[in-house]
Amino acid sequence: MKRLAFFFATALSTTTAFAEEVPKPPPPTQLPALVTLSDADRLFHTGGLDLLVADAQVVRAEGDLLAARAVQNPNIQGSVGYAFDYGPPAACVGCSPWSFSVQLSDNATLFDIMTGKRGLRGDVARAALKAARLGRVDAERVVRAQVKQTYVQVVVAKGAEDFTKEVQQTLTQSYEINKLRYPAVINEGDLARIEVQKLEADQAVDQAKLAVRQGQIGLGFLLGARGIVPDFDVERTLLKFAVPASLQSATEQSLLQTAMTTRADLRAWNFTRESAEAELALAKRQRFPDVALFANYTQSGTGPAAIQPPTVTLGLSFNLPIFYQQQGEVRRAEADIGGATVQREKALAQVVSDVTTAWSQYVAARDLVTRVETIRERAKKARDIVDLQFRGGTATLMDFLDAERQYIAANQEHLQDLALYWGAVFGLEQAVGTELK
């Protein structure tokens, strides 16, 4: 009886069981003039619409739990009748042909609690809620990696824009100087080659501006901007090669072990299976019929000569489980358990695949960017030397233009490899399921 009283008491307070509010769209994100990586992470958490969608799924699962733990409201029925052929004796005072009936039923609430069905429904929904919360964590993992990788693209695009403008300025000055040297010092063919190089630099600047704008729009969308994304700047720290402290001594195996404990999607399948197991237990328990208790009061007519004097009836009603014993629900729940088990194994294999793939990309990108930094330094030195030689007349124009092209190509490759490297670092964060600092 104490347990029964506890269930009824908690049922009355289920509407206040959760503190989370229904997610509402925040105001559009206002991007500052300079967006740092920490700003992007903060704005993503406060204004990112993807997280709000995941929050809504959690609140929906909370609603399912409230519904599963609900106690049925009692049912009351009443009726009024009139006996047309009733003729009370002449001496009967207060006799009446009117009749009425009232019935109160618990709608099988008592047996629902006593048989544990309500508790099993709660177990099903509770495990599903835990899985939904982990799903929200996993959504944050995925979208955060997208935000960081998109941020890297904007940073690299900005770096490319800065470099192409620098090259454009240098080649423009070179072209203006050599126009003055034509035709006394250089011929028309050499001047045309310099002009082509200068026009190619102009092309590169426009292409870099387009890449910057596309990156800004993509990042603004992830951060919750819903209008025209303004032109904003980003910090250039990611244009430098650095190995995060957590990766300096990390190995593929150590990161894989970390992922096994931190990946929310892997842990979510444990609760999905738990929910399916509770669903199976509930399906089997449902074979026990829902027994509804009721009390009925009936009176037909009034007075000492009433057709039926006041009568109180106590009873119960239930469906006989003769033709159907929840075979379909049991089979479906068994299939859900098997499916959750297979899905967890698939998720486990996916974690292994994600980590090993991300690790191989990280190692390759790290080696590439380490090597290309040396290439860039040597290409710059070669360009500077040939430039001095060309100005002094000891090198040809073709030597200078070739050195300039090699320098430009080395810088472009350096920026591309930096983008690959930091993208691989943040991809490794996504695969492992934790931030790598």
N, C-alpha and C positions, 0 to 999 in steps of 0.2 A: 504493500500500500504506500510505503514511503517513496518507493521508486515511481509509482504511478502519480503521486502528488507532485514529485519533482518534474516529471514530464509535462504535466499540465501547467505548472508554474513557468517552466522555460518556454513553453509554447506561446504564452502570452507576451513574452518579451523578445520574440524572434525578430521583430521589425527593427530593433535597435542593436542587433547582434554585430553589425559591421559598421565601421567608422568611415569607410571609403565612400566618397560621393560619386555620383554619376559624372563621368568626364564631360566637360563642355569645351567647345573650341575656344582657345585663347585668342586674344587679339593678334593681328598679324605681326610677325617678328619685325622689329626695326633694326636693321643692320647698321652697326657703327661704321665710321669712315675707315677704321683699321680693325680687322677681324683677326684675332689671334687664334691659335689652336685651342686654347682653353676657353675662349669666347665661343667658338664653334661648338664645343662640347656642352657648354652651359646652355646656349640657345637651343641646341638640339633637345636637351632634356625639358626645357620649359615650353618650347613652341613647336616641337616636331610632331606632326600629325600622325606619323606611324606609331609613336608610343601611345597617343591617345586612343587609337584604334585598338591596340593591345590592352589598354586599361579598360576599355568598354567590354572586352571579352572577359576580363576578370570580374567586373561588376555583374555581368550576365551570369557567370558561374556562381557568384554569391547569391543571386536571385534564385538560381536552381536549388541551391542548398536550403534557402529559406522555404521554398515550396516543398522540398522533400521532407523537411522537419515539421511541416505544418500539421496541426491537429484539426481534424474535421469539425466543422460547426455542427451543433445538434440540429435536428430537423423537427419541426412542429407542424402538425396538421390539424385543422378544425373544420367542422361541417355543421350546418343547421338544416333541419328538415321539418316538414309539416305533414301530419297524418290526416288525409282527407276523409277517410271512412271512420275515423275515431269518434265515438259518441260517449262521452263520460256520463255517468249516472247523474240524475238531476240533483241528488243531495250532495254530490261531490263539490266541495268548495276548493277553488284553486286548481282544479284539473285543467290541463291544457293539451292541445294536440301537437304542440311544438316539441321538437327533439334536437339535441345537439350532441356532438362528439368531439373530443380533443385527444390527440395522440402525440407523444414526445418520444423521439428516437435519438440514440447517440451516433447513428450513422457508422456503426462498427468501430468507433474510436477506441473503446476499451480493449476490444480484442486485437485491434491493430497495434496497440502498444504492448499488450501482454504477449503477443506472438512474436514480437521483435521486428515486425515489418517496417515500422516507422524508423527504427534504429538502422536497419539495413539500407533503407532509402537514403538516410542521412550519410551513411558510410559511402554509398555510391557517389553522391554529390560532393561530399567532403574531399574525396580523392580527386574528383574531377576539378574541384576548385584549386587544389594544390598543383595539379598539372597546368591549369590555366595561368596561375601565378608564375610558374616556371616558364611557361610559354611567353609571358611578358618579358621576363628576364632574357630569354633567348632572342626575342625581337630586338631588345636593346643592344644585345651583342652584335647582331647582324647590321643594324642600321648605324650604330656607332662606327663600325669599321667602314661603312659606306661614306659616312661624313668625313672621316679622317683621310680616306683615299681620295675623295673628291677635293678635299682641302689641299692635299699634295699636288693634285693636278693644277689647281689654281696657282699655287706657289711656283711650280715649275714653269707654268705658262707666263707668270709674271717675270721670272728669271730670264726666260727666253726673250720676252719683250724688251727687258732692260739690255740684254746682250745685243739683240738685233738693232736696237737704236744706237748703241755704241758703235757697232760695225757700220751702220748707215752713216753716222756722223763722220767716221774716219774715211770711208770711201767717197763721201761727198766732198770732203776737203781735198782728198787726193785727186778727184776728178777736176775740181776747180783749179788746182795748182797746175795739173798737166794740160788743161786747156790753154793756160798762159804759155806753156812750153811748146805748144803746137803752132806752126810746123817747124820751128827752128830746131828743137831738140828731139821731139818724137814725131812719128808719122801718124797718118790718119788711122791706120789699122790698130796701132797701140792705143790711141785715144779711144777708139771704139771698144776695145777690150775692157778698158777701165770703166767706160760708161755702162757696159753690160753688167760688170760686177756691181756697180753702184745701183743699177735698176733691180738687180737680184736682191740686194740688201733692202730696197724699198718694198719688194714683194714679201720678203721675210718679216718685215715689221707689220705689215697688214695681216699676214697669216697669224702672227703671234698675238695681235690684238683680238682677232676672232677667237683664238683658243682661250684667251683670258676671259672674254665675255661669256663664252659657252660654259666655262668652269664656274664663273660667278653665278650664272643662272641655275646651274645644277646644284651648287652648294646652297644657294638661297632657298631652293625648293625643299631640300632636306632640313633646313633650319626653321622652316615654317613661314617663309615669306609668301604672301599671296597676291602681291601687286607686282609692279615693275621693279625688278631687283636693281638697286642703285649700284653705281660703280664704287667698289670698295677695294682697299689695299689689304695685303696679308703680310705677316711677318716672314722674313727670309731665312730663318734659322734652319729650315729643312733643306736649304740649298747646300748645306754642309754635311759631309759624311760623318756619322757617329754611330757607335754601337751601343744600344741601351745596356745599362748595367746588368739587367736581368738576363740578357742574352750573351754576355761575355763568357760565362762558364756553362751555358745551357747546352744540352745535347738533344738530339731527336727523341731519345727515349725518355729523358726527364720531362720534356714538354708534353709528350704523349701521356705520361703518368699524371701530370697536372691537369690535362684536358679531361681525363677520365673522372676526375673529382669535381671539376668546375663547370663542365658543359651542362647548361640547364636543359637543353633538349634531350640529352641522354637520361638525366634524372627524371624528367617529366614522364618518360615512358614507364618508369617504375610505378608512378601513381596512376597512369592510365591502366596498367595491368591490375593494380589494386582496386580500381573502380570497377573493372570488368569482373573481378572475382567477387566483389560485393554484389554486383548485379546478378551473378549466377546464384549466389546464396539467396538473394531476394526472390528470384524466379522460382527456386525450389520451395521457398517458404510460402509463396503465393498459392501453392497447392492447397494449403489450409484455407478453407473458405472464410470470407469476412462475415462474422456473426454480428448482426445488429440487434441491440437490445431496445425494447420499446415498452412504454406504459400507455395504456389507453383508458380513457374515461368516456362512458357512453350513457346517455339518458334519453329515453323516448317518452315524451309527455311528462307531466308533473302531477302531483297530487297522489292520494292513496290508491287511485285507480289508474295509474300511469301504465302505458303499454309495456314499458320496460323500466324498472326502477334503476337508480344510479348503480352503474357497474364499473368496477376497476379491473382491467386486464393487464397482466404482465406477460411478456413473451419475447421471443427472439425469432430472427429470420436469417436465412443464408441460402446460398445456391449450392446444390448438390454437385460436387465435382465428379460426375459420372462420365460424361462424354469427352471432356477436355481437361487435362491436368498440366497446363503450362508447358507442353512439349516444345512449342515454337520458341517461347521466351528462353527456356533452358538451352535449347540448341543455339540460339542467337548469342547468348551470353558465353557459351563455350567457344563459339567462333571468335568472339571479341577477345577472350583471353588468349587464344592462339594467335590472333592477329597482333595483339599488343606485344606478345613475346617475340614474334618474328620482327615486328617493327623496332623493338629495342635492339635486337641483334643487328638489324640493318643500321640503326643509329650508331651502334658501337663501331660497325665497319666504316660508317661515314666519318666518324671522329678520327679513326686511324688514317683514313684516306686524306681528310682535310689537313691533319697535322703533318703527315709525311710529305704531301704535296707542297704545303706552305713552307715547310723547312727546306725542301730542295730549291724552291724559288728564292728563299732568303739567302741561302748559301751561294747560289749562282749570282744573284744580284749583288751581294757583298763583294764577291771576287771581281765582278765586272766594274763596279764603281771604284774599287781600289786600284785596279789597273788603269782605268780611263783617266784618273786624276794625274797619273804620271804622264800619260799620253798628252793630256791637255797642257801640262806644264812645259813639256818638251816642244810641243807645237807652237806655243806662245814664244818660247825663246828662239826657235827657228825663224818664226815670222819677224820678230824684232831685229834679228841679225840680218836677214835678207832685206828688210826695209832699209836699214842703214847702208847696206851695200848698194841697193838700188839708187838711193839718193846720192851716193858717192860715185856712181857710175861703174861699179865693179860687178854688178848683177843686172841681169836682163829683166825686162818687164814681166816676161813669162815666169821667171823665177819668183818674182814678188807675188804675182797673182796666184801661183801654185801654192806658195807658202801661206798666203791669206786664206785660200780655200781649205787647206789642211787645218788651219787654226779654227776656222768657223766650224768645220765638220767635227773637230775634236770637242769643241764647246757644246755643240748640239748633242753629240753622243754622251757627253758628261751629264747634261740635263736629263736626257732620256734614261740613263742608267740610275741617276738619283731618284727619278720618279719610280723606276722599277724597284729600287732598294726600299724606299720608304713605303711604297705600296705593299711590298713583300713583308715588311715589319708589321704593318697594320693588318695585313692578311693573316699573319701568324697570330696576332692578337685575337682575331676572329676565330681562328681554328682552335686555339687553346682555350678561349673563353675567359681570358683575364687580361688586364692591361699590362703591357710590358714596358717598364720604365727603366 
